[in-house]
Amino acid sequence: MDTSLLATRLLSQHLRTSIQLNAHLLALRTANVHLFVRHASGKSIGDRRERDQPKKKKYNRIVFRQYDLKNAEQFSLCDAMRYIKAFEVGRPPTSPKYDLAVRLRTVKNGPVVRNRLRLPHAVNTSLRICVICPPDSKHAEAAKKAGASLFGEEVVFDAVKEGRIEFDRCICHQDSAQKMNKAGLGKILGPRGLMPSAKFGTIVKDVGASVKGLVGGSEYRERSGVLRLAIGQLGFTPEEVQANIKAFMSEVKKDIGLLSDSVNKEIHEVVLSSTNAPGFTLNGYFRSPNSPPSKDLSVL
């Protein structure tokens, strides 16, 4: 066969194949079929398109989200206690506790409210207190008389290092602060929030008065924009719970006022709940026209 004729046939066949391939590609594109074509970089056409599109900016909230209370159902103190007691029927009056949650309008990562107060009607009277002070001294005697369950220096250091942390609060006399730091108790007591510190007022001069202030006292700290405190036992009367709430709210307002002027914190919502009951938003009133008598709410 003539060489020129063979070359002409091969060229004609190649052209027909190219035309058919182009027609097939055009048909696929018309039908909106995605072609998975990878390039030398290893990324497909779809990957490149997603990469070239501008990314959506993430909105980082700088304040804690709080819900609008205009349409929320709110309750007087007596009504909230009435519904809570319905959830606690049959339980011992000293076991469940009334809990108060105070939600704040505040920024994230800002200074937090933290303090300790003695409520007019003590909620937790079984608090175990440890006092680090020189043994056989007047400070140890004062701690013992005030009701401390453990006091001394080496006795406390050995108990902590052995893992026998049988106390709920720990304070230190200023004369024993140096020995306490050398003993290296911070790694053990620090994560538990029990390490005495001058910043939080747990390194003191008068251990007797401090122990008396802690017995029956309560601590609170802001976490995620919320302050929580056990405000009463289930057997408390509405008047006793009201007195504790007033004392707590007054102390919180003082703590907020002591912060820097550049820090803006406001009380948004006050919620009363219990160990086994849901939360009820308080409206600030003691009772409503339909509230039961106070004496009926002090008995289970």
SULNORUR-V238232 format. One record per residue. N is the residue number from 1. PHI is phi in degrees with one decimal (NA if undefined). BURIAL is I if it has 9 or more other C-alpha atoms within 8 Angstrom, else O. Layout:
n = <N/N>
phi = <PHI/PHI>
burial = <BURIAL/BURIAL>
This chain:
n = <1/2/3/4/5/6/7/8/9/10/11/12/13/14/15/16/17/18/19/20/21/22/23/24/25/26/27/28/29/30/31/32/33/34/35/36/37/38/39/40/41/42/43/44/45/46/47/48/49/50/51/52/53/54/55/56/57/58/59/60/61/62/63/64/65/66/67/68/69/70/71/72/73/74/75/76/77/78/79/80/81/82/83/84/85/86/87/88/89/90/91/92/93/94/95/96/97/98/99/100/101/102/103/104/105/106/107/108/109/110/111/112/113/114/115/116/117/118/119/120/121/122/123/124/125/126/127/128/129/130/131/132/133/134/135/136/137/138/139/140/141/142/143/144/145/146/147/148/149/150/151/152/153/154/155/156/157/158/159/160/161/162/163/164/165/166/167/168/169/170/171/172/173/174/175/176/177/178/179/180/181/182/183/184/185/186/187/188/189/190/191/192/193/194/195/196/197/198/199/200/201/202/203/204/205/206/207/208/209/210/211/212/213/214/215/216/217/218/219/220/221/222/223/224/225/226/227/228/229/230/231/232/233/234/235/236/237/238/239/240/241/242/243/244/245/246/247/248/249/250/251/252/253/254/255/256/257/258/259/260/261/262/263/264/265/266/267/268/269/270/271/272/273/274/275/276/277/278/279/280/281/282/283/284/285/286/287/288/289/290/291/292/293/294/295/296/297/298/299/300>
phi = <NA/-63.9/-63.0/-65.3/-68.0/-64.0/-64.9/-64.4/-66.1/-62.8/-64.4/-63.9/-66.0/-65.3/-65.3/-62.5/-64.5/-65.3/-63.4/-64.8/-66.3/-63.2/-65.5/-66.0/-63.1/-63.8/-65.9/-64.8/-64.5/-63.4/-83.5/59.2/-88.9/-80.3/-90.4/-89.1/-113.6/-105.5/-105.4/-63.3/-74.4/89.0/-103.1/-80.4/-63.2/-63.6/-63.8/-66.3/-65.1/-64.0/-68.7/-74.8/-73.1/-65.7/-79.1/-73.2/-77.5/-83.9/-91.2/-90.6/-71.2/-98.0/-125.4/-72.8/-72.4/-126.6/-89.2/-72.7/-96.7/-61.5/-101.6/-81.6/-78.0/-122.7/-130.2/-74.7/-62.0/-64.9/-67.1/-62.9/-65.0/-63.0/-71.3/-64.3/-63.3/-66.7/-81.2/-108.6/-62.7/86.8/-99.7/-59.6/-68.4/-102.1/-82.5/-71.5/-125.3/-77.3/-114.6/-114.7/-115.6/-110.4/-88.0/-113.3/-88.7/-153.2/-82.8/-77.8/59.3/-101.9/-64.6/-109.3/-89.0/-150.7/-166.3/-137.3/-145.3/-105.9/-72.8/-57.2/-123.8/-61.4/-96.4/-108.6/-100.1/-106.1/-72.3/-98.2/-117.9/-109.7/-124.6/-93.7/-153.5/-60.3/-69.3/55.3/-123.1/-65.2/-70.6/-65.8/-66.2/-65.9/-63.9/-63.7/-66.0/-76.0/111.2/-68.4/-86.5/-148.7/-152.2/127.7/-120.5/-62.7/-61.6/-70.3/-60.1/-66.1/-64.3/-66.8/-65.3/-84.8/85.2/-93.3/-96.0/-102.9/-151.6/-104.0/-138.2/-139.3/-125.5/-135.2/-75.8/-61.4/-72.0/-103.1/-63.6/-65.9/-64.2/-63.0/-67.5/-68.9/-71.3/68.8/-83.4/-61.2/-67.7/-95.4/-82.9/-57.9/-61.5/-90.2/72.5/-111.3/-72.1/-61.9/-149.9/-65.9/-63.0/-101.8/72.0/-105.4/-108.8/-128.0/-93.2/-104.9/-72.0/-62.7/-66.5/-67.2/-65.4/-62.6/-71.0/-81.3/-64.7/81.5/-84.4/-135.8/-112.4/-141.6/-150.4/-73.5/-133.9/54.9/78.2/-132.4/-105.7/-124.3/-154.8/-72.4/-101.4/177.0/-87.2/-65.6/-86.9/-69.3/-78.3/-58.0/-66.1/-67.7/-64.2/-62.1/-62.3/-67.9/-64.5/-61.5/-64.3/-67.0/-65.0/-63.3/-69.1/-63.6/-63.7/-64.9/-62.3/-65.9/-67.2/-81.1/-73.0/-62.7/-63.8/-78.3/-96.6/-108.6/-128.7/-136.4/-77.9/-102.5/-154.5/-122.7/-122.5/-106.3/-143.0/-147.8/-60.2/-120.5/-113.7/-73.8/-90.8/-126.1/-71.2/-88.7/-99.7/96.3/-96.2/-76.4/-147.8/-116.5/-58.6/-100.3/-71.6/-73.0/-60.0/-60.7/-65.4/-75.9/-94.6/-100.2/-124.4/-83.9>
burial = <O/O/O/O/O/I/O/O/O/O/O/O/O/O/O/O/O/O/O/O/O/O/O/O/O/O/O/I/I/O/O/O/O/O/O/O/O/I/O/O/O/O/I/I/I/O/O/I/O/O/O/O/O/O/O/O/O/O/O/O/O/O/O/I/O/O/O/O/O/O/O/O/O/O/I/I/I/I/I/I/I/I/O/I/I/O/O/I/O/O/O/O/I/O/O/I/I/I/I/I/I/I/I/I/I/I/I/I/O/O/O/O/I/I/O/O/I/I/I/O/O/I/I/O/O/O/I/I/I/I/I/I/I/I/O/O/O/O/I/I/I/I/I/I/O/I/I/I/I/I/I/I/I/O/O/I/I/O/I/I/I/O/O/O/O/O/I/I/I/I/I/I/I/O/O/I/I/O/O/I/I/O/O/O/I/O/O/I/I/I/O/O/O/I/I/I/O/O/O/O/O/I/I/I/O/O/I/I/O/I/I/I/I/I/I/I/I/I/I/I/I/I/O/O/I/I/I/I/I/I/I/I/I/I/I/I/I/I/O/I/I/I/I/I/I/O/I/I/O/O/I/I/O/O/I/I/O/O/O/O/O/O/O/O/I/O/I/I/I/I/I/I/I/I/O/O/I/O/O/I/I/I/O/O/I/O/I/I/O/O/O/I/O/I/O/O/I/I/O/O>
